[in-house]
Amino acid sequence: MSKETIELMVEGGKAAAGAQLGQSLGPLKINVSEVVQKINQKTASFKGMKVPVKVTVDTESKEVDVSVGTPPTSELIKKELSLEKGSSKPNLEKAANIAIEQVIKIALMKKDSMTVNSLKAAVKNVIGSCASLGILIEGKFPKDVNQEVDQGIYDSLINSEKTEIDADKKALLQQQLEEVQAQLKAEQEKLKALEEAEKVVVEKPVVEEKAEEKAEEGKEEKKEGAKEEKKAPAKEEKKEQKK
């Protein structure tokens, strides 16, 4: 039995009959539109996310099997937080603040496709993805939360697989995000002010040097002028003597 496999990355519920599918399925005389419809049906629940899809075709019977994998961790995080994209400057600007419960939820979804042997290890993988996207966890930087996970601070939540948060927790997460964003902004403004001050200090001696040079030039011009004045009377005396 001969089979052909096509691997795709599509937006949930929005697959289209592109070149990759057409070139692969066309020669096998498989109806591309029907395959696309099947993909969209199976990925409908992942609307707004990129999902890996594997299309397997039996070249003899022409049977088509569509299997859907879990979206990349970054896509699941953005979906959970209703984010269109992460921060373009993850170390300087924070895009969102996620609860550890939400991290556990995503870790549970991805655990089977990760090369990890525990939920705790999967949680740490998700934390790493949060760092890349510029996302805080519990109002803290991901590297600090990673250390707390190692210390066992979240063991009870991880072991109980707690994944839900209430409205009060959501409000707290937003407050924490705004506080950290304000702090980072203040730090950046302070750093910018220091850089500007350093520029002034560097430029000032240059200005002073130029002023001194001009002053010296002025002195030289005065000396030259004085010499010329002394020469002039001497010439006049010589003229008188000739007469």
C-alpha positions in Angstrom: 0.0 0.0 0.0 1.5 3.3 -1.1 0.8 6.5 0.8 1.8 10.1 0.3 1.9 12.6 3.1 1.6 16.4 2.9 2.3 18.6 5.9 0.8 22.1 6.1 0.5 25.0 8.5 -2.9 26.6 8.1 -5.0 29.1 9.9 -7.8 27.4 11.7 -10.9 27.1 9.5 -9.3 29.1 6.7 -7.3 26.7 4.6 -7.2 27.4 0.9 -6.4 25.3 -2.2 -2.9 26.7 -2.6 0.0 25.6 -4.7 1.3 23.0 -2.3 -2.0 21.1 -2.1 -2.7 21.4 -5.8 0.7 20.2 -6.9 0.6 17.3 -4.5 -3.0 16.1 -4.9 -3.6 17.1 -8.6 -1.4 14.2 -10.1 -3.2 11.8 -7.7 -6.6 12.9 -9.1 -7.8 13.9 -5.6 -10.5 16.6 -5.3 -8.5 19.4 -3.7 -11.7 21.4 -2.7 -13.0 18.4 -0.7 -9.7 18.0 1.1 -9.7 21.8 1.9 -13.2 21.5 3.2 -12.2 18.5 5.4 -9.2 20.5 6.8 -11.4 23.5 7.6 -14.0 21.3 9.4 -11.3 19.7 11.6 -9.5 23.0 12.4 -12.6 25.2 13.0 -12.1 25.1 16.7 -8.6 26.7 16.2 -10.0 29.8 14.6 -7.4 32.7 14.6 -4.5 30.3 15.2 -1.9 28.6 13.0 -2.3 24.8 13.2 -0.1 22.0 11.8 -2.1 19.7 9.5 -1.0 16.3 8.0 -2.9 15.1 4.9 -2.2 11.4 4.1 -3.4 10.0 0.8 -3.6 6.3 -0.1 -2.5 6.4 -3.7 -4.3 3.2 -4.6 -7.7 3.6 -2.9 -7.6 7.4 -3.1 -8.7 7.6 0.6 -7.7 10.8 2.3 -7.0 11.2 6.0 -6.6 14.6 7.7 -5.0 14.8 11.1 -4.6 18.0 13.0 -1.8 18.7 15.5 -1.8 21.2 18.3 -0.9 24.8 17.4 2.6 26.1 18.3 2.9 27.2 21.9 3.1 30.9 21.0 -0.2 30.7 19.1 -1.9 29.1 22.1 -0.6 31.8 24.4 -1.8 34.6 22.1 -5.2 32.9 21.8 -5.5 32.5 25.5 -4.7 36.2 26.0 -6.6 37.5 22.9 -3.3 38.9 21.5 -2.7 39.5 17.9 1.0 39.5 18.3 3.7 39.5 21.0 6.1 42.4 21.8 8.6 43.4 19.2 11.0 44.4 22.1 10.3 41.6 24.6 13.0 42.8 27.0 11.8 46.4 27.1 8.1 46.3 26.4 5.6 43.9 27.9 2.5 42.9 25.8 0.5 41.1 28.5 0.4 39.4 31.9 -0.6 35.7 32.1 -1.6 33.7 35.2 0.2 30.6 36.2 -3.1 28.8 35.9 -3.3 29.8 32.2 0.3 28.6 31.7 -0.7 25.2 33.2 -3.7 25.1 30.8 -1.5 25.6 27.8 1.1 23.1 29.1 -1.6 20.5 29.4 -2.6 21.1 25.7 1.0 20.8 24.5 2.5 18.2 26.9 2.0 15.2 24.6 3.7 16.9 21.7 6.7 18.1 23.8 9.8 16.1 24.6 9.1 16.3 28.3 8.4 13.7 31.0 6.3 15.8 33.4 3.7 18.6 33.4 6.2 20.7 35.4 8.7 20.5 32.6 5.9 21.4 30.1 5.1 24.5 32.2 8.7 25.6 32.0 8.6 25.3 28.2 5.5 27.5 28.1 7.2 30.0 30.4 10.1 30.2 27.8 7.7 31.0 25.1 6.1 33.8 27.2 9.6 35.3 27.5 10.0 35.4 23.8 6.7 37.1 23.3 7.3 39.8 26.0 4.6 38.4 28.4 4.8 38.6 32.2 3.6 35.8 34.4 1.9 36.7 37.6 3.3 40.2 37.2 6.9 38.9 37.1 9.5 38.3 34.5 9.5 34.8 33.1 13.1 34.0 34.2 12.0 34.8 37.8 8.9 32.6 37.6 11.1 29.8 36.1 13.2 29.9 39.3 10.0 29.8 41.4 8.8 26.7 39.5 12.2 25.1 40.3 11.7 26.0 44.0 8.3 24.3 44.0 6.3 27.4 44.7 3.7 26.4 42.2 3.7 22.7 42.8 0.3 22.5 44.3 -1.3 24.3 41.3 0.6 22.2 38.8 -0.2 18.9 40.6 -3.9 19.8 40.8 -3.8 20.9 37.2 -5.6 24.2 38.1 -6.4 26.1 34.9 -9.2 28.5 35.7 -9.0 32.1 37.0 -11.8 34.4 38.3 -12.6 38.0 37.5 -10.7 39.3 40.5 -7.5 37.5 39.3 -8.0 39.0 35.8 -8.2 42.5 37.3 -5.1 41.9 39.4 -3.2 40.7 36.3 -4.1 43.9 34.4 -3.1 46.0 37.4 0.3 44.2 37.6 0.8 44.7 33.9 0.2 48.4 34.0 2.5 48.8 37.0 5.4 47.0 35.3 4.8 48.9 32.0 5.0 52.2 33.9 8.2 51.1 35.7 9.9 50.0 32.4 8.8 53.2 30.7 10.3 55.3 33.6 13.5 53.3 33.4 13.8 53.9 29.7 13.2 57.6 30.1 15.8 57.8 32.8 18.3 56.0 30.7 17.6 58.3 27.7 18.1 61.3 30.0 21.5 60.0 31.1 22.5 59.4 27.5 21.6 63.0 26.6 23.5 64.3 29.6 26.6 62.3 28.6 26.3 63.8 25.1 26.3 67.3 26.6 29.4 66.6 28.7 31.2 65.2 25.7 30.2 68.2 23.5 31.0 70.9 26.0 34.9 70.5 26.0 34.8 70.7 22.2 32.9 73.9 22.3 35.3 75.3 24.9 38.3 74.3 22.7 36.8 76.1 19.7 36.2 79.2 21.8 39.9 79.1 23.1 41.1 78.7 19.5 39.1 81.8 18.4 40.4 83.8 21.4 44.0 82.8 20.4 43.3 83.8 16.8 42.0 87.2 18.0 45.2 87.7 20.0 47.4 86.9 17.0 45.4 89.4 14.9 45.9 92.1 17.5 49.6 91.5 17.6 49.9 91.6 13.8 47.9 94.9 13.8 50.2 96.4 16.4 53.3 95.5 14.4 51.8 97.1 11.3 51.1 100.3 13.3 54.7 100.5 14.4 56.1 100.0 10.9 53.9 102.8 9.5 55.5 105.8 11.4 59.0 104.5 10.5 58.2 104.7 6.8 56.9 108.2 7.3 60.2 109.3 8.9 62.3 107.9 6.0 60.2 109.9 3.6 60.8 113.2 5.5 64.5 112.6 5.6 64.6 112.2 1.8 62.9 115.5 1.3 
